[in-house]
Amino acid sequence: MIYKKKIGSKFFSLFPLLMLFYISLSGNSIINFKFLTISLHYILIYFWVLRHPQFLGYGFIFLSGIINDVIFGLPIGVSSLSSLIIAAFAVYVRFVTVRVNLINDWISFIPALLLANFVYFISLYFSDISINYLILFKNSVFTFCFYPIFWPIFKLVSNLMES
């Protein structure tokens, strides 16, 4: 029985890393519906670096960004840089947060998204790639709006890791 718990805990501890690379390798870092797009990559990085940084290293985040750039045909390093900015902001919020709750995480996700998308925009602007500002704005808004939907799912997985 104890071994089953250890195996289950080890499996769930690999969940964030496997999910990160699945999202990057499949090219589904942006969930695209008819009218809305969600950057699940940002939500995943922000939550796991904020709450359980030991399960998602910065090297893995950088590598997943490189893979994402190759799959989407972007200049190498653009996605990595914006993902690492999300991670850096999550580290800062982790050190200044006293209470862990959804509202604090959700509100602090706004400046992280703004800064990451600003760096993404500047990086693509200087590489002469056309940018659709409306899509970038909608992606940021819907990513922010869908964070509370993914938060309890990730919280459940993190609770399964600890048990």
C-alpha positions as CSV (number, residue, x, y, z in Angstrom):
1,M,0.0,0.0,0.0
2,I,2.8,2.4,0.9
3,Y,4.5,1.6,-2.4
4,K,1.4,2.4,-4.4
5,K,1.2,5.8,-2.7
6,K,4.9,6.5,-3.5
7,I,4.4,5.5,-7.1
8,G,1.3,7.7,-7.4
9,S,3.0,10.6,-5.8
10,K,6.0,10.2,-8.1
11,F,3.7,10.0,-11.1
12,F,1.8,13.2,-10.1
13,S,5.1,15.0,-9.4
14,L,6.0,14.5,-13.1
15,F,2.6,15.9,-14.2
16,P,3.7,19.5,-14.6
17,L,6.8,18.6,-16.5
18,L,5.0,16.1,-18.8
19,M,2.2,18.6,-19.4
20,L,4.7,21.4,-20.2
21,F,6.5,19.3,-22.9
22,Y,3.3,17.8,-24.2
23,I,1.9,21.4,-24.8
24,S,5.2,22.5,-26.4
25,L,5.7,19.4,-28.6
26,S,2.1,19.2,-29.8
27,G,2.0,22.9,-30.7
28,N,-1.0,23.4,-28.5
29,S,0.4,26.1,-26.2
30,I,-2.5,28.2,-27.3
31,I,-5.9,26.7,-27.1
32,N,-7.8,28.2,-30.0
33,F,-11.5,28.3,-30.1
34,K,-13.6,30.3,-32.6
35,F,-13.6,33.6,-30.7
36,L,-11.1,33.0,-27.9
37,T,-7.5,31.8,-27.4
38,I,-6.0,30.7,-24.1
39,S,-2.3,30.4,-23.5
40,L,-2.2,27.3,-21.3
41,H,1.6,27.4,-21.4
42,Y,1.6,30.6,-19.3
43,I,-1.0,29.3,-16.9
44,L,0.9,26.1,-16.3
45,I,4.2,27.9,-15.8
46,Y,2.8,30.5,-13.5
47,F,0.9,28.1,-11.2
48,W,3.7,25.5,-10.8
49,V,6.5,28.0,-10.4
50,L,4.4,30.0,-7.9
51,R,3.2,27.0,-5.8
52,H,5.6,24.1,-6.4
53,P,8.8,25.3,-8.0
54,Q,10.7,22.1,-7.3
55,F,8.6,20.3,-9.9
56,L,9.2,22.7,-12.8
57,G,12.7,23.9,-13.4
58,Y,13.8,27.0,-15.3
59,G,15.9,25.0,-17.7
60,F,12.8,22.9,-18.6
61,I,10.8,26.1,-19.1
62,F,13.5,27.5,-21.4
63,L,13.7,24.3,-23.4
64,S,9.9,24.1,-23.8
65,G,10.0,27.7,-25.1
66,I,12.7,26.8,-27.6
67,I,10.6,23.8,-28.8
68,N,7.6,26.1,-29.0
69,D,9.5,28.6,-31.2
70,V,10.6,25.8,-33.5
71,I,7.1,24.4,-33.9
72,F,5.5,27.9,-34.5
73,G,8.3,29.2,-36.7
74,L,9.2,32.1,-34.4
75,P,12.7,33.5,-33.9
76,I,14.5,31.2,-31.4
77,G,14.2,32.5,-27.8
78,V,11.0,34.6,-28.1
79,S,8.8,32.1,-26.3
80,S,11.5,31.2,-23.9
81,L,12.0,34.8,-22.8
82,S,8.3,35.4,-22.3
83,S,7.9,32.1,-20.4
84,L,10.9,32.9,-18.2
85,I,9.4,36.3,-17.4
86,I,6.2,34.6,-16.3
87,A,8.3,32.3,-14.1
88,A,10.4,35.2,-12.7
89,F,7.2,37.1,-11.8
90,A,5.8,34.0,-10.1
91,V,9.0,33.7,-8.0
92,Y,8.7,37.3,-6.9
93,V,5.0,36.8,-6.0
94,R,5.8,33.6,-4.1
95,F,8.3,35.5,-1.9
96,V,5.9,38.5,-1.2
97,T,2.7,36.5,-0.7
98,V,1.6,35.7,2.8
99,R,-1.6,33.8,2.1
100,V,-2.1,31.3,-0.7
101,N,-5.5,31.7,-2.4
102,L,-6.9,32.0,-5.8
103,I,-7.6,35.7,-5.7
104,N,-4.0,36.6,-4.8
105,D,-2.7,34.4,-7.6
106,W,-5.2,35.6,-10.1
107,I,-4.6,39.3,-9.5
108,S,-0.9,38.9,-9.5
109,F,-1.2,37.1,-12.8
110,I,-2.2,40.3,-14.6
111,P,1.2,42.1,-14.5
112,A,2.9,38.9,-15.3
113,L,0.8,38.5,-18.5
114,L,1.3,42.2,-19.4
115,L,5.1,42.1,-19.0
116,A,5.4,38.7,-20.8
117,N,3.3,39.9,-23.7
118,F,5.1,43.2,-23.9
119,V,8.4,41.4,-24.2
120,Y,6.9,39.0,-26.7
121,F,5.6,41.9,-28.7
122,I,8.9,43.8,-28.6
123,S,10.8,40.7,-29.6
124,L,8.6,40.0,-32.6
125,Y,8.5,43.7,-33.6
126,F,12.2,43.9,-34.1
127,S,12.3,40.6,-36.0
128,D,9.9,42.0,-38.7
129,I,7.2,39.5,-38.1
130,S,3.7,40.8,-38.4
131,I,1.8,41.0,-35.2
132,N,-2.0,41.0,-34.8
133,Y,-2.5,43.2,-31.8
134,L,-6.2,42.2,-31.3
135,I,-5.3,38.5,-31.2
136,L,-2.5,39.2,-28.7
137,F,-4.9,41.3,-26.5
138,K,-7.7,38.7,-26.7
139,N,-5.2,36.0,-25.8
140,S,-4.1,37.9,-22.7
141,V,-7.7,38.6,-21.6
142,F,-8.9,35.1,-22.0
143,T,-5.8,33.6,-20.5
144,F,-6.4,35.7,-17.4
145,C,-10.1,34.8,-17.4
146,F,-9.5,31.1,-17.6
147,Y,-6.8,31.0,-14.8
148,P,-9.4,30.4,-12.1
149,I,-10.7,27.4,-14.1
150,F,-7.3,25.7,-14.2
151,W,-6.3,26.7,-10.7
152,P,-8.5,24.1,-8.9
153,I,-7.4,21.4,-11.3
154,F,-3.7,22.1,-10.7
155,K,-4.4,22.4,-6.9
156,L,-6.0,19.0,-6.9
157,V,-2.9,17.5,-8.7
158,S,-0.6,19.2,-6.2
159,N,-2.6,17.8,-3.3
160,L,-2.2,14.3,-4.9
161,M,1.5,14.9,-5.0
162,E,1.7,15.5,-1.3
163,S,-0.4,12.6,-0.3
